[in-house]
Amino acid sequence: MRVAVLDDYQGIAHSLAAWDELAVDEIVFVQEYLPTLQARVERLRDFEIVVAMRERTWFTRELLEQLPKLRMIASTGTWNAAIDLEAAAERGITVCGTGEVTTSTPEFVWAMILSLVRHIPEEDANVRAGRWQSSLGIDLAGKTIGIVGLGHVGSRVAQVAAVFGMTIIAWSPNLTPERAAEHGARYVGLDELMAEADVVTLHVRLNEETIGLIDKRRLGLMKPTAFLVNTARGPMVDEAALVEALESGSIAGAAVDVYSVEPLPADSPLRTMPRSVLTPHVGFVAEACYRRFYEDAVEDIATFLAGAPVRVMTV
């Protein structure tokens, strides 16, 4: 029995859980990203169990059909849009989820917002290069934040926005005015949110309804002084339209942690955009969150090997 722990970019997974307690023959921690179907098949075809990190590696039907030994996928998090659960079930592959820590991403969101509106990366670079002050930041007090998705992450973002003295407006496909009010927010339509907010931040799940949610038209509704923050999922935003908005100055700036293709290609025009803060999908990458992910994954595998009921991931 062999286990592959995928996308361990930092090389830390082995230190965050008791992997040695698993009754398996080998555990391989894979730090490199497997970018193609062929690379994934070649690397994983001899493993019975794979630990997957959220949406980093996609387990499509085509991939699963070429992994005849695979019996279990232990995915971090409570859901994973990158796994074809129907195809897995057809092949008798058990897919499990883990618990998660919901504080890491909201804290990161505010790091991104503050870095963007106070030009922190730019001024850091100035000091290191011997320059001094080139930007003028804005105060958040009195400004309006538009939160797209008021769930676990969005509601915590709202709590901090209130501390900053911001007006909070919110929208999501299932949000109600009453639910919004419980979090100190005013419910509005999405177009109204885009037009009214000084900071727009995205916190809805990726699905058919939210792919391309922030398109060229909706970016065009934003004020030229407004900022966009995306720490949710890359495909929610039309990247070409975002590049155009940043190049033209039709929005004040954008902070982006997630991309349509990850890792972000070296030739992506986003890499050279002005008025932007870019990070490599690290919104949830913090010690407490990772420890919970990997400890639960080890527990899932041990339970599966013992033949006991496991927490199966569902849509």
C-alpha positions in Angstrom: 0.0 0.0 0.0 1.5 3.3 -1.1 0.4 6.9 -0.3 1.2 10.0 -2.3 0.8 13.4 -0.7 0.5 15.9 -3.5 1.4 19.5 -3.9 3.5 19.8 -0.8 5.0 23.0 -2.2 6.8 24.0 1.1 7.9 20.5 2.0 6.2 20.7 5.4 3.4 18.1 5.2 5.5 15.4 6.9 6.1 17.6 10.0 2.4 18.4 10.6 0.9 15.0 11.2 1.7 11.5 12.4 2.2 9.9 9.0 4.5 7.3 10.4 1.6 5.8 12.4 -0.1 4.7 9.1 0.2 1.0 8.3 1.4 1.5 4.8 4.5 0.5 2.8 5.5 3.9 1.6 4.5 7.5 1.8 5.8 9.9 -0.8 5.6 13.7 -0.4 5.4 15.3 -3.8 6.7 18.9 -3.8 6.6 19.6 -7.5 3.4 20.5 -9.3 2.2 18.0 -11.9 1.1 20.2 -14.7 -0.2 17.7 -17.3 -2.4 14.7 -17.5 0.6 12.6 -18.6 2.7 13.8 -15.7 0.0 12.9 -13.3 -0.6 9.5 -14.7 3.1 8.6 -14.7 3.6 9.9 -11.1 0.5 8.4 -9.5 -0.3 5.2 -11.3 1.4 3.0 -8.7 -0.3 4.6 -5.7 -3.4 3.2 -3.9 -4.0 6.4 -1.8 -3.6 10.0 -2.8 -3.8 13.1 -0.5 -5.0 16.0 -2.5 -4.7 19.7 -1.5 -7.9 21.5 -2.4 -8.0 22.6 -6.1 -4.3 22.3 -6.8 -4.4 19.0 -8.8 -7.5 18.2 -10.9 -8.8 14.6 -10.7 -10.8 14.4 -13.9 -12.6 11.4 -15.2 -9.8 11.0 -17.8 -7.2 10.9 -15.1 -9.1 8.6 -12.8 -9.6 6.1 -15.6 -5.8 5.8 -16.0 -5.1 5.2 -12.3 -6.2 1.5 -11.9 -4.7 1.0 -8.5 -6.2 4.1 -6.9 -8.6 3.2 -4.1 -8.9 6.4 -2.0 -8.4 10.2 -2.3 -8.1 12.0 1.0 -8.8 15.7 0.0 -8.1 18.6 2.4 -11.2 20.7 3.1 -14.8 19.8 3.2 -15.3 20.1 -0.6 -13.1 20.0 -3.7 -14.3 21.1 -7.1 -11.3 19.6 -8.7 -12.4 16.0 -8.1 -14.9 14.3 -10.4 -16.9 12.7 -7.6 -19.2 10.9 -9.9 -16.3 9.3 -11.9 -14.6 8.3 -8.6 -17.7 6.7 -7.3 -18.1 4.7 -10.6 -14.6 3.3 -10.1 -15.1 2.5 -6.5 -12.7 5.2 -5.3 -13.5 6.5 -1.9 -13.1 10.3 -1.6 -12.8 11.8 1.9 -12.7 15.3 3.2 -11.2 16.9 6.3 -12.1 19.6 8.7 -10.7 23.1 8.2 -9.7 26.2 10.0 -11.8 29.2 8.9 -9.7 32.0 10.3 -6.7 31.8 8.0 -8.3 33.2 4.9 -10.2 36.2 6.4 -7.0 37.3 8.1 -5.2 37.1 4.8 -7.9 39.0 3.0 -7.3 42.0 5.2 -3.5 41.7 4.6 -4.3 41.9 0.9 -6.7 44.8 1.2 -4.3 46.9 3.3 -1.3 46.0 1.1 -3.3 47.3 -1.9 -4.9 50.5 -0.6 -1.7 51.6 1.3 0.7 50.5 -1.5 2.8 48.4 0.9 4.6 46.3 -1.7 5.5 49.4 -3.6 6.8 51.3 -0.6 8.7 48.2 0.6 10.5 48.1 -2.7 11.2 51.8 -2.5 12.9 51.5 0.9 15.0 48.6 -0.3 16.1 50.5 -3.4 17.0 53.6 -1.5 13.9 55.6 -2.6 11.4 57.3 -0.3 7.6 57.7 -0.5 6.0 57.5 -3.9 2.4 56.8 -3.2 -0.7 58.2 -1.4 -2.9 55.6 0.4 -6.5 55.9 1.2 -8.4 55.6 4.5 -10.9 52.8 4.8 -13.0 54.5 7.4 -16.1 55.8 5.8 -15.6 53.7 2.7 -17.9 51.0 1.4 -16.9 47.3 1.2 -18.8 45.0 -1.1 -18.6 41.4 0.0 -19.6 38.8 -2.6 -20.5 35.8 -0.4 -21.2 36.2 3.3 -20.4 32.7 4.5 -17.6 31.6 6.9 -15.0 33.8 5.3 -17.1 36.7 4.1 -18.8 37.1 7.5 -15.4 37.4 9.3 -14.3 39.9 6.7 -17.4 41.9 7.5 -16.6 41.9 11.2 -13.2 43.5 10.6 -14.7 46.0 8.1 -17.0 47.1 10.9 -14.1 47.7 13.2 -12.5 49.9 10.4 -15.7 51.9 10.3 -16.7 50.8 6.8 -20.2 50.6 5.4 -20.9 46.9 4.4 -22.9 45.8 1.5 -23.2 42.1 0.4 -24.6 39.8 -2.2 -24.5 36.1 -3.0 -26.9 33.8 -4.9 -28.6 32.6 -1.7 -28.2 35.6 0.5 -31.3 37.3 2.0 -31.7 40.8 3.4 -32.3 39.3 6.9 -29.1 37.1 6.7 -27.1 40.1 5.6 -28.4 42.2 8.4 -27.3 39.6 10.9 -23.7 40.4 9.9 -24.1 44.1 9.8 -24.5 44.3 6.0 -27.0 45.7 3.6 -28.2 43.3 1.0 -27.9 44.6 -2.6 -27.9 43.2 -6.1 -24.5 42.3 -7.6 -24.5 45.1 -10.1 -25.4 47.6 -7.4 -22.6 46.2 -5.3 -20.0 46.5 -8.1 -21.0 50.1 -8.7 -21.2 51.3 -5.1 -18.3 49.6 -3.4 -14.9 51.1 -2.8 -13.5 47.6 -2.2 -15.0 44.5 -3.8 -13.9 41.2 -2.3 -15.0 37.7 -3.5 -16.0 34.9 -1.2 -18.4 32.6 -3.0 -17.8 29.0 -4.1 -16.7 28.1 -7.6 -19.5 26.5 -9.5 -21.2 26.8 -12.8 -23.0 29.9 -11.6 -19.9 31.7 -10.4 -17.5 31.0 -13.2 -17.0 34.3 -15.0 -19.2 36.1 -12.4 -17.0 39.2 -12.6 -16.8 39.8 -16.3 -16.0 42.8 -18.4 -19.4 44.4 -18.0 -19.3 44.1 -14.2 -15.7 45.4 -14.0 -17.0 48.3 -16.0 -19.5 49.1 -13.3 -16.8 49.7 -10.7 -15.7 53.3 -9.8 -12.3 54.3 -11.1 -11.3 54.7 -7.4 -12.4 51.2 -6.4 -10.3 48.1 -5.8 -11.0 44.4 -6.5 -9.8 41.6 -4.2 -10.0 37.9 -5.3 -8.9 35.3 -2.7 -11.7 32.9 -3.7 -11.1 31.2 -7.1 -9.5 32.5 -10.3 -12.2 31.5 -12.8 -14.7 33.8 -11.1 -13.0 36.8 -12.7 -12.4 37.3 -16.4 -8.6 37.7 -16.3 -8.4 39.4 -19.7 -11.0 42.0 -18.7 -9.1 42.5 -15.4 -5.9 43.1 -17.2 -7.6 45.6 -19.5 -9.1 47.4 -16.5 -5.7 47.7 -14.7 -3.9 48.8 -17.9 -6.5 51.5 -18.7 -6.9 52.6 -15.1 -10.6 52.1 -15.1 -10.2 50.6 -11.6 -7.8 51.8 -8.9 -6.2 48.4 -8.4 -6.6 44.7 -7.7 -5.2 42.1 -5.2 -5.2 38.6 -6.6 -4.3 35.3 -4.8 -6.0 32.9 -7.2 -5.9 32.4 -11.0 -7.6 30.6 -13.9 -4.4 28.6 -14.4 -2.2 27.7 -11.4 0.6 28.0 -10.9 0.4 31.3 -12.8 2.1 31.0 -16.1 5.4 32.9 -16.5 4.0 34.8 -19.5 0.8 35.9 -17.8 0.1 39.6 -18.4 -1.0 39.8 -14.8 2.6 39.6 -13.7 3.3 43.0 -15.1 0.1 44.8 -14.3 0.3 48.2 -12.5 -1.6 48.9 -9.3 -1.8 45.2 -8.3 -0.7 42.9 -5.5 -0.2 39.2 -6.5 0.3 36.2 -4.3 0.5 32.5 -5.1 -2.8 31.1 -3.7 -1.7 31.3 -0.1 -4.9 32.7 1.5 -5.5 29.5 3.5 -1.8 28.5 3.8 -1.2 28.9 7.5 0.1 26.5 10.2 -3.2 25.9 12.0 -5.1 25.2 8.8 -2.5 22.9 7.4 -2.1 21.0 10.6 -5.9 20.4 10.7 -5.9 19.3 7.0 -3.0 16.8 7.4 -4.0 15.4 10.8 -7.5 14.7 9.5 -6.2 13.2 6.3 -4.0 10.8 8.3 -7.1 9.9 10.4 -9.2 9.4 7.2 -6.6 7.0 5.8 -6.2 5.1 9.0 -10.0 4.7 9.2 -10.2 3.6 5.6 -7.5 1.0 6.0 -9.3 -0.3 9.1 -12.4 -0.8 7.0 -14.4 1.5 9.2 -16.9 4.2 7.9 -15.1 7.3 6.7 -16.3 10.9 6.1 -17.1 10.7 2.4 -17.0 13.9 0.4 -20.2 14.9 -1.3 -21.1 17.6 -3.8 
